[in-house]
Amino acid sequence: MGFSTVTTHLIMFIAVMGMATGMITVFKNYVDESSGAMTAQWNTMSETLKTDITITSASWDNSSNTTTVYVLNTGKTTLDPEKTDIYLDGLFIPRTSSNRTIGVENSTDARNKGLWDPKEVLRVQVFRHLSSGIHTVDVATQFGVTDSETLSVS
């Protein structure tokens, strides 16, 4: 075996090692990103399973055209009231809308001020005229857990 054969084998070995290192780097990043995504998905699923809400009251005030809804956090998850979605007769009331107010009732806001902790009541007001009849209010949490209630307007 001559010097040129050894040199050729050495160059081939270095090239193979370089390609293997590159592949390992690419696949390591892929595995790390996949692991991070799976962890985030698992955390969201876990929070969803621990989340539950119950609408305790839904009423409409004719004089102020206001629908008031009280929602109890019956789950084990602390929720963000600002990430709560409201639907009135299937119509989404945007979070930035001036047609709604939302917040934890002061009398129940004992642990984390401004957050909707378990056993605390959320008060939602929607300022919109309702015609006579049966109407539906849906409340959805940031994890997609919902509750629905009907109210009658005469």
Secondary structure, 3 states (H helix, E strand, C coil): CCHHHHHHHHHHHHHHHHHHHHHHHHHHHHHHHHHHHHHHHHHHHHHHHHCCEEEEEEEEECCCCEEEEEEEECCCCCECHHHCEEEECCEEECCCCCCEEEEECCCCCCCCCCCECCCCEEEEEEECCCCCEEEEEEEECCCCCEEEEEEEEC
